Amino acid sequence: MGEQRAASRAGNRPAQPTPAAVNWAEVAAAAPEGLAVVDASGRFTQLNSAAVQLCGLAEEDLIGARAPFPLGQDSATGTPGLLEDDASAEHVTAWSREPGARREFAYRLHRLPASPELTVVAFRDVTGDRQRQRRVTAIARTAANLATQGSLTATLDALAGEVVQADALAGVQILTLDSSGLRLRIMGAAGFAHWPDFFERLMQVRERGAPLLMLKALATGETVIVPDRWKVIRDDPAWAPLRTYLGELEWESFASVPLTVRGQEAGVLNAFFKPGEAIGRHTLEFLAAMAEQAAVAIDYAALLERERDAARREERQRLARDLHDSIVQQVFSISMQAESMAVLAQRDSTLPAEAVLRISDEVGLLSKAALTDLRAMVHELRPSSTAELGGLEEAIRALAASAANRTGLRFRLSLGQGLERVTGEQAEDVYRILAEAIHNVVKHAAASRVTIQLTVSGDKLSARVTDYGCGITVDSSSGGPAGPDTGYGLKTMRERAERWRGTVTVKPRREGGTVVRLSLPLAVGVPLDPTGPPPGTRPTSPATDPQ
């Protein structure tokens, strides 16, 4: 009975209409994912609407154009990366239209069984996803580099390279303030060729009246964004000295992001964008994050430098105190005892006066020589305080005066302009090189006079110490002075110079004597505008700029 009632109800229902067959060509044309057909030569033959929109060109311009999809990749190869999904048969390729921005497509390939010379490609735009992956990777790599940081220049060079790679920029510059806080210098770059006279040309541009927008970012502490900046520079005669340099890159827009360290602006990160690249919110957030990483590297390097300076200063002071309180006093006591022996020998006729006098003379000479050497050591162990109080020039004058008082040498000083540019560790190394040269004169030259010359020409420091003594013997194998006591001192001098990519040479003079020559390149930077606000001082309203 139940089966009969069910059958009766089924028989009373109206018949359902059969769905019409779907045209698969219409489905493919309306699919939200890009679909295209590519022939055996790798050229488009058909595209759906989504594919045309993704490629950014008219359909008639795409038909017959070479597709960006390498054929013969029916399945994915390789192991997915840490930040990638297991995309099975999905590959990634880049597509650039002219003019326009670079896009990245994830795609799959499938050959048509009925027409094996044709390949169906399904693809989608993954530019944003890939860019986010690269940005996360760049930040992670930079953080790892900071944890194992070498030199500041190497760290900032690597950071600039990460920014260029992550956002496909044309170039990046990272500039920091020097120790004086008055000049900018390039400490990291990517995408740019090296021009030795870059800063000289930049100063010419500034003198011609062109504003340097990175100084605005430094002064206000705010990011400066300039669309179509290259067009302005290309058409402005004031930029003629740097037009060739900047024209080597294919770029369009510019952004300068300040680097803030402990609330004070310490430099800028300059980004040069390729044509068609939009400077959106996410891009600026990424640049700000990388600028923070650069600021951390600068702060960490400065902290290490301060710690090293403090440790060196403390060690010098300790050694100077120990030498003065122990050895110097002991040697002085020997000298006093020798003088007492001479007095006793003169008073008591029973003593062999000649022998006592001879011994006292020898002891007195030895003790005076020891005192001279030890006092020189004490003076050389603490040059920083002198250099910090009066700069390198005053430190060299004090060194010459001390050596003259100790040894009777006559010094002639010729100290040129610009020595105030030599500061910090570089000034200390220059001081020690010259101190070692003077020490060698005292010890080996048997000279009566010495000439010290220091000059700054362009971006190079030149120094020369000339004595008029007995000269040196040149070692034929090394080209330097021969002798058992010259190796270590000369090696130390050269190491100090090479630290700054400089050189030290020691040669005999034709007229007799020896000349020590030092040549050091100096750091080059952009002087800040002395009339503008100091770095870290933010005006109440941003300064206007004609460009």
C-alpha positions as CSV (number, residue, x, y, z in Angstrom):
1,M,0.0,0.0,0.0
2,G,2.8,2.4,1.0
3,E,4.6,1.8,-2.3
4,Q,1.3,2.4,-4.2
5,R,0.7,5.8,-2.4
6,A,4.4,6.9,-3.1
7,A,4.0,6.0,-6.8
8,S,0.7,7.8,-6.9
9,R,2.2,11.0,-5.4
10,A,5.2,10.8,-7.9
11,G,2.8,10.4,-10.7
12,N,0.9,13.5,-9.7
13,R,4.1,15.8,-9.7
14,P,4.7,18.1,-12.7
15,A,7.7,17.0,-14.8
16,Q,10.9,19.0,-14.1
17,P,12.4,20.8,-17.2
18,T,15.7,19.5,-18.4
19,P,18.5,22.2,-18.0
20,A,19.7,23.6,-21.2
21,A,23.3,22.6,-22.2
22,V,25.9,25.3,-21.3
23,N,28.2,26.6,-24.0
24,W,31.7,26.0,-22.6
25,A,33.0,28.8,-24.8
26,E,30.8,31.2,-23.0
27,V,31.9,29.8,-19.6
28,A,35.6,30.3,-20.6
29,A,34.9,33.8,-21.8
30,A,33.2,34.8,-18.6
31,A,35.5,33.0,-16.2
32,P,36.9,35.2,-13.4
33,E,40.4,33.7,-13.9
34,G,42.5,34.6,-16.9
35,L,42.3,32.0,-19.7
36,A,44.4,32.2,-22.8
37,V,45.4,29.9,-25.7
38,V,49.1,30.0,-26.8
39,D,50.4,28.4,-30.0
40,A,53.6,26.4,-30.3
41,S,55.7,29.6,-30.9
42,G,54.5,31.0,-27.5
43,R,52.2,33.7,-28.9
44,F,48.6,34.5,-27.8
45,T,45.8,33.2,-30.1
46,Q,42.8,33.7,-27.8
47,L,42.2,35.4,-24.5
48,N,39.1,35.7,-22.3
49,S,38.0,39.1,-20.8
50,A,39.8,38.4,-17.5
51,A,43.0,37.7,-19.3
52,V,42.8,40.9,-21.4
53,Q,42.2,42.9,-18.2
54,L,45.1,41.3,-16.4
55,C,47.5,42.0,-19.3
56,G,46.4,45.6,-19.5
57,L,46.3,45.9,-23.2
58,A,43.7,45.8,-25.9
59,E,42.7,42.3,-27.2
60,E,43.8,43.2,-30.7
61,D,47.2,44.2,-29.4
62,L,47.6,40.9,-27.5
63,I,46.7,38.5,-30.3
64,G,49.9,37.5,-31.9
65,A,52.0,39.0,-29.2
66,R,54.5,36.8,-27.3
67,A,53.0,35.5,-24.1
68,P,55.1,35.5,-20.9
69,F,54.5,31.9,-20.1
70,P,57.3,29.4,-20.9
71,L,55.9,26.3,-22.5
72,G,56.8,22.7,-21.6
73,Q,56.0,23.1,-17.9
74,D,53.1,20.8,-17.3
75,S,53.7,20.5,-13.6
76,A,55.5,22.4,-10.9
77,T,59.1,21.8,-10.2
78,G,61.2,22.4,-7.1
79,T,60.2,22.6,-3.5
80,P,57.9,25.4,-2.3
81,G,59.6,28.1,-0.3
82,L,58.9,28.9,3.4
83,L,56.3,31.6,2.5
84,E,54.8,29.7,-0.4
85,D,51.9,27.3,-0.6
86,D,52.3,23.9,-2.3
87,A,51.0,25.3,-5.6
88,S,50.9,21.9,-7.3
89,A,51.2,22.7,-11.0
90,E,51.4,26.5,-10.6
91,H,54.4,28.6,-11.8
92,V,55.1,32.3,-11.5
93,T,56.2,34.6,-14.3
94,A,56.6,38.4,-14.8
95,W,54.7,40.5,-17.4
96,S,55.5,44.1,-18.3
97,R,53.6,46.2,-20.8
98,E,54.8,49.4,-22.4
99,P,54.1,51.8,-20.8
100,G,53.1,50.3,-17.5
101,A,53.9,48.5,-14.4
102,R,55.5,45.1,-13.9
103,R,53.0,42.4,-12.9
104,E,53.5,38.8,-11.7
105,F,51.2,36.0,-12.8
106,A,50.8,32.6,-11.3
107,Y,49.8,30.2,-14.1
108,R,49.0,26.6,-15.1
109,L,49.5,25.0,-18.5
110,H,47.5,22.3,-20.2
111,R,47.9,21.1,-23.8
112,L,44.7,20.5,-25.8
113,P,44.5,16.8,-26.7
114,A,42.8,17.5,-30.0
115,S,45.3,20.2,-31.0
116,P,48.6,19.4,-29.2
117,E,50.3,22.5,-30.8
118,L,48.0,24.7,-28.7
119,T,48.3,25.2,-24.9
120,V,45.6,26.5,-22.6
121,V,47.0,28.8,-19.8
122,A,45.0,29.7,-16.7
123,F,46.6,32.6,-14.8
124,R,46.0,35.1,-12.1
125,D,47.7,38.2,-10.7
126,V,49.8,37.5,-7.6
127,T,51.9,40.7,-7.7
128,G,50.6,41.9,-4.3
129,D,51.1,38.5,-2.7
130,R,54.6,38.1,-4.0
131,Q,55.5,41.6,-3.0
132,R,54.3,41.0,0.5
133,Q,56.4,37.8,0.6
134,R,59.5,39.7,-0.5
135,R,58.9,42.5,2.0
136,V,58.6,40.1,4.9
137,T,61.7,38.2,3.7
138,A,63.6,41.5,3.3
139,I,62.7,42.6,6.9
140,A,63.6,39.2,8.3
141,R,67.0,39.1,6.4
142,T,67.8,42.6,7.5
143,A,67.0,41.8,11.1
144,A,69.3,38.7,10.8
145,N,72.1,40.9,9.4
146,L,71.7,43.3,12.3
147,A,72.2,40.4,14.7
148,T,75.5,39.4,13.0
149,Q,76.4,42.9,12.0
150,G,79.8,43.6,10.5
151,S,80.7,47.1,9.3
152,L,77.9,49.7,9.1
153,T,78.6,50.2,5.4
154,A,78.2,46.5,4.6
155,T,75.0,46.3,6.6
156,L,73.4,49.3,5.0
157,D,74.5,48.2,1.5
158,A,72.8,44.9,2.1
159,L,69.7,46.7,3.4
160,A,69.5,48.9,0.3
161,G,69.8,45.8,-1.8
162,E,66.9,44.1,0.0
163,V,64.7,47.1,-0.6
164,V,65.5,47.2,-4.3
165,Q,64.9,43.5,-4.7
166,A,61.7,43.4,-2.6
167,D,59.9,46.3,-4.4
168,A,61.6,46.1,-7.8
169,L,62.9,49.7,-7.4
170,A,65.3,51.4,-9.7
171,G,67.7,52.3,-6.9
172,V,68.1,53.1,-3.2
173,Q,70.5,55.4,-1.3
174,I,71.0,55.5,2.5
175,L,72.7,58.6,3.8
176,T,73.7,59.3,7.4
177,L,75.0,62.2,9.3
178,D,78.7,62.2,10.2
179,S,80.0,62.5,13.7
180,S,79.8,66.3,13.5
181,G,76.1,66.2,12.7
182,L,76.7,68.7,9.9
183,R,77.3,66.6,6.8
184,L,75.5,63.8,5.1
185,R,77.4,60.9,3.5
186,I,76.3,57.8,1.5
187,M,76.7,54.7,3.7
188,G,74.7,52.3,1.7
189,A,73.4,52.1,-1.9
190,A,71.9,49.7,-4.5
191,G,71.3,50.2,-8.2
192,F,73.7,53.1,-8.6
193,A,77.1,53.1,-10.3
194,H,79.9,54.5,-8.2
195,W,81.0,58.0,-9.1
196,P,84.0,59.3,-7.1
197,D,83.0,62.9,-7.7
198,F,79.2,62.4,-6.9
199,F,79.2,64.8,-4.0
200,E,81.2,67.4,-5.7
201,R,78.6,67.4,-8.5
202,L,75.8,67.4,-6.0
203,M,77.2,70.5,-4.4
204,Q,77.4,72.1,-7.8
205,V,73.7,71.4,-8.3
206,R,72.9,72.9,-4.9
207,E,75.0,76.0,-5.7
208,R,73.0,76.4,-8.9
209,G,69.9,76.8,-6.8
210,A,68.3,73.3,-7.0
211,P,66.7,72.2,-3.7
212,L,67.8,68.8,-2.3
213,L,64.5,67.3,-1.1
214,M,66.2,64.8,1.1
215,L,67.3,67.8,3.3
216,K,63.6,68.6,3.7
217,A,62.9,65.1,4.9
218,L,65.8,65.4,7.3
219,A,64.7,68.8,8.6
220,T,61.0,68.0,9.1
221,G,61.3,64.3,10.1
222,E,58.5,63.5,7.5
223,T,58.6,61.4,4.4
224,V,58.9,63.5,1.2
225,I,57.1,62.0,-1.9
226,V,57.7,63.6,-5.4
227,P,55.9,62.0,-8.4
228,D,57.5,62.6,-11.8
229,R,60.7,63.8,-10.1
230,W,62.9,62.7,-13.0
231,K,61.0,64.9,-15.4
232,V,61.8,67.9,-13.2
233,I,65.5,67.0,-12.9
234,R,65.8,66.3,-16.6
235,D,64.3,69.7,-17.6
236,D,66.0,71.8,-14.9
237,P,69.4,73.3,-16.0
238,A,70.6,73.4,-12.4
239,W,70.8,69.5,-12.4
240,A,73.1,69.4,-15.4
241,P,76.1,68.1,-13.3
242,L,74.2,65.0,-12.2
243,R,71.8,64.5,-15.1
244,T,74.0,61.8,-16.7
245,Y,74.4,60.0,-13.4
246,L,70.7,60.0,-12.5
247,G,69.8,59.2,-16.1
248,E,71.6,55.9,-16.0
249,L,68.6,54.5,-14.0
250,E,65.2,54.0,-15.5
251,W,63.1,55.8,-12.8
252,E,60.3,58.3,-12.5
253,S,59.2,59.1,-8.9
254,F,61.2,59.7,-5.7
255,A,60.6,59.4,-2.0
256,S,62.9,60.3,0.9
257,V,62.2,58.7,4.3
258,P,64.0,60.1,7.4
259,L,66.0,57.8,9.7
260,T,65.2,58.5,13.3
261,V,67.5,57.4,16.1
262,R,66.4,58.1,19.7
263,G,64.1,60.9,18.6
264,Q,66.6,62.6,16.4
265,E,66.9,62.5,12.6
266,A,70.2,60.7,11.7
267,G,69.9,60.3,8.0
268,V,67.5,59.5,5.1
269,L,66.6,56.6,2.9
270,N,66.1,57.7,-0.7
271,A,64.0,55.5,-3.0
272,F,63.9,55.8,-6.8
273,F,60.8,54.2,-8.4
274,K,60.6,52.7,-11.9
275,P,58.1,54.2,-14.4
276,G,54.5,53.2,-13.7
277,E,55.2,52.1,-10.1
278,A,52.6,53.6,-7.8
279,I,53.8,54.9,-4.3
280,G,50.9,53.5,-2.2
281,R,50.3,53.2,1.5
282,H,51.8,49.7,1.7
283,T,54.9,50.8,-0.2
284,L,55.5,53.7,2.2
285,E,54.9,51.4,5.2
286,F,57.5,49.0,3.9
287,L,60.0,51.8,3.3
288,A,59.3,53.1,6.8
289,A,59.9,49.6,8.3
290,M,63.3,49.3,6.4
291,A,64.2,52.9,7.5
292,E,63.6,51.8,11.1
293,Q,66.0,48.8,10.5
294,A,68.6,51.2,9.1
295,A,68.2,53.5,12.1
296,V,68.7,50.5,14.4
297,A,71.9,49.6,12.6
298,I,73.2,53.2,12.9
299,D,72.3,53.4,16.6
300,Y,73.9,50.0,17.2
301,A,77.1,51.0,15.4
302,A,77.3,54.3,17.3
303,L,76.8,52.5,20.6
304,L,79.6,50.0,19.8
305,E,81.9,52.9,18.8
306,R,81.2,54.7,22.1
307,E,81.9,51.5,24.1
308,R,85.1,51.0,22.2
309,D,86.2,54.6,22.8
310,A,85.4,54.3,26.5
311,A,87.3,51.0,26.8
312,R,90.3,52.4,24.9
313,R,90.3,55.6,27.0
314,E,90.1,53.7,30.3
315,E,92.9,51.3,29.3
316,R,95.2,54.2,28.3
317,Q,94.5,56.0,31.5
318,R,95.2,52.8,33.5
319,L,98.4,52.1,31.7
320,A,99.6,55.7,32.0
321,R,98.8,55.7,35.7
322,D,100.6,52.4,36.4
323,L,103.7,53.4,34.4
324,H,103.9,56.8,36.2
325,D,103.3,55.4,39.7
326,S,105.6,52.5,39.5
327,I,108.3,52.3,36.8
328,V,108.9,56.0,36.4
329,Q,109.3,56.5,40.1
330,Q,111.6,53.6,40.4
331,V,113.9,54.8,37.6
332,F,113.8,58.3,39.1
333,S,115.1,56.8,42.4
334,I,117.9,55.1,40.5
335,S,118.9,58.4,39.1
336,M,118.9,60.0,42.6
337,Q,121.0,57.2,44.1
338,A,123.5,57.6,41.3
339,E,123.8,61.3,42.1
340,S,124.2,60.5,45.8
341,M,127.0,58.1,45.0
342,A,128.8,60.9,43.1
343,V,128.4,63.2,46.1
344,L,129.8,60.6,48.6
345,A,132.7,59.8,46.3
346,Q,133.7,63.5,46.3
347,R,133.5,63.8,50.1
348,D,135.3,60.5,51.2
349,S,138.8,60.3,49.8
350,T,139.0,56.6,50.9
351,L,136.5,55.6,48.2
352,P,137.8,54.9,44.6
353,A,136.4,58.1,43.3
354,E,137.1,57.5,39.6
355,A,135.3,54.1,39.7
356,V,132.3,55.5,41.6
357,L,132.1,58.5,39.2
358,R,132.3,56.2,36.2
359,I,129.5,54.0,37.5
360,S,127.3,56.9,38.5
361,D,127.7,58.4,35.0
362,E,126.6,55.2,33.4
363,V,123.7,54.7,35.8
364,G,122.7,58.3,35.3
365,L,122.7,58.1,31.5
366,L,120.8,54.8,31.5
367,S,118.2,56.1,33.9
368,K,117.7,59.3,31.9
369,A,117.3,57.3,28.7
370,A,114.7,55.1,30.4
371,L,112.9,58.1,31.7
372,T,112.8,59.6,28.2
373,D,111.4,56.4,26.7
374,L,108.8,55.9,29.5
375,R,107.6,59.4,29.4
376,A,107.2,59.1,25.7
377,M,105.1,56.0,26.2
378,V,102.9,57.7,28.8
379,H,102.3,60.6,26.3
380,E,101.5,58.3,23.4
381,L,99.1,56.2,25.5
382,R,96.7,59.1,25.9
383,P,96.5,61.1,22.7
384,S,92.7,61.1,22.6
385,S,92.1,63.8,25.3
386,T,94.5,66.2,23.4
387,A,92.8,65.4,20.1
388,E,89.3,65.8,21.6
389,L,90.1,69.2,23.2
390,G,91.9,70.8,20.3
391,G,91.6,68.5,17.3
392,L,94.3,66.8,15.3
393,E,96.3,70.0,14.6
394,E,96.7,70.8,18.3
395,A,97.5,67.1,19.1
396,I,100.3,67.1,16.5
397,R,101.7,70.4,17.9
398,A,101.6,69.0,21.4
399,L,103.3,65.8,20.2
400,A,106.1,67.8,18.5
401,A,106.6,70.0,21.6
402,S,106.8,67.0,23.9
403,A,109.3,65.3,21.7
404,A,111.4,68.5,21.4
405,N,111.5,68.9,25.2
406,R,112.5,65.3,25.7
407,T,115.1,64.9,23.0
408,G,116.3,68.4,21.9
409,L,115.1,67.8,18.4
410,R,114.1,71.0,16.4
411,F,110.7,70.7,14.7
412,R,109.3,72.7,11.9
413,L,105.5,72.3,11.4
414,S,103.5,73.0,8.3
415,L,99.9,72.3,9.0
416,G,97.4,73.3,6.3
417,Q,93.7,74.1,6.3
418,G,91.0,71.5,6.6
419,L,92.5,69.3,9.3
420,E,89.2,69.7,11.3
421,R,87.7,67.2,8.8
422,V,89.9,64.5,10.3
423,T,88.0,63.3,13.4
424,G,87.4,60.3,15.6
425,E,89.2,57.1,15.1
426,Q,90.7,58.4,11.8
427,A,92.3,61.3,13.7
428,E,93.7,58.9,16.3
429,D,95.2,56.6,13.7
430,V,96.9,59.6,11.9
431,Y,98.2,60.8,15.3
432,R,99.7,57.4,16.1
433,I,101.3,57.0,12.6
434,L,103.1,60.3,13.0
435,A,104.0,59.5,16.6
436,E,105.6,56.2,15.5
437,A,107.5,58.1,12.7
438,I,108.9,60.6,15.3
439,H,109.8,57.7,17.6
440,N,111.8,56.1,14.8
441,V,113.6,59.4,14.2
442,V,114.6,59.6,17.9
443,K,115.7,56.0,18.0
444,H,117.4,55.5,14.7
445,A,118.0,58.7,12.7
446,A,120.6,60.6,14.8
447,A,119.0,63.7,13.5
448,S,118.9,67.2,14.9
449,R,115.8,68.5,13.1
450,V,112.5,67.2,11.8
451,T,109.8,68.6,9.5
452,I,106.2,67.6,9.8
453,Q,103.8,68.5,7.0
454,L,100.0,67.9,6.9
455,T,97.7,69.1,4.1
456,V,94.2,68.4,3.0
457,S,93.6,68.7,-0.8
458,G,90.1,67.8,-2.0
459,D,89.1,64.6,-0.3
460,K,92.7,63.4,0.6
461,L,94.9,63.9,3.6
462,S,98.7,63.9,2.9
463,A,101.2,63.9,5.7
464,R,105.0,63.8,5.6
465,V,107.7,63.4,8.3
466,T,111.2,64.3,7.1
467,D,114.4,64.0,9.1
468,Y,117.9,65.0,8.1
469,G,119.8,62.3,9.9
470,C,121.8,59.3,8.8
471,G,119.1,57.8,6.6
472,I,117.9,54.2,6.3
473,T,118.9,51.0,4.5
474,V,116.3,49.7,2.1
475,D,115.3,46.0,2.2
476,S,115.4,44.8,-1.4
477,S,112.7,42.2,-0.7
478,S,110.1,44.4,1.0
479,G,111.0,47.8,-0.4
480,G,110.9,49.1,3.1
481,P,113.5,50.0,5.7
482,A,115.8,47.2,6.9
483,G,116.7,46.6,10.5
484,P,115.7,44.4,13.4
485,D,113.5,47.2,15.1
486,T,111.6,48.5,12.1
487,G,109.3,45.6,11.1
488,Y,106.6,45.8,13.8
489,G,106.4,49.6,13.9
490,L,106.2,49.9,10.1
491,K,103.6,47.1,10.0
492,T,101.5,48.9,12.6
493,M,101.7,52.2,10.7
494,R,100.6,50.5,7.4
495,E,97.8,48.6,9.1
496,R,96.4,51.9,10.5
497,A,96.6,53.5,7.1
498,E,95.0,50.6,5.3
499,R,92.1,50.7,7.7
500,W,91.1,53.9,5.9
501,R,92.2,52.7,2.4
502,G,95.4,54.7,2.7
503,T,99.1,54.1,2.3
504,V,102.4,54.6,4.2
505,T,105.8,54.7,2.6
506,V,109.2,55.0,4.1
507,K,112.1,56.1,1.8
508,P,115.6,57.5,2.1
509,R,116.2,61.1,1.0
510,R,118.9,61.7,-1.7
511,E,120.4,64.5,0.4
512,G,120.5,62.3,3.5
513,G,117.8,61.4,6.0
514,T,114.4,59.7,5.7
515,V,110.9,60.7,4.6
516,V,107.7,59.0,5.8
517,R,104.7,59.7,3.6
518,L,101.1,59.1,4.6
519,S,98.1,59.4,2.2
520,L,94.5,58.9,3.4
521,P,91.2,59.4,1.5
522,L,88.7,61.4,3.6
523,A,85.0,60.7,4.0
524,V,82.9,62.9,1.6
525,G,79.5,64.2,2.5
526,V,76.8,66.7,1.8
527,P,77.1,69.8,4.1
528,L,73.8,70.7,5.6
529,D,72.3,74.2,5.1
530,P,73.7,76.2,8.1
531,T,70.7,78.6,7.8
532,G,68.1,75.8,8.1
533,P,66.9,74.0,11.3
534,P,69.3,71.5,12.8
535,P,68.5,67.8,12.3
536,G,65.9,66.6,14.8
537,T,64.3,70.0,15.1
538,R,60.9,69.8,13.6
539,P,59.2,73.0,12.5
540,T,55.6,73.7,13.4
541,S,54.6,73.6,9.8
542,P,56.5,71.7,7.0
543,A,58.7,73.9,4.8
544,T,57.5,74.5,1.3
545,D,59.5,73.5,-1.7
546,P,59.3,74.8,-5.2
547,Q,59.7,71.3,-6.6
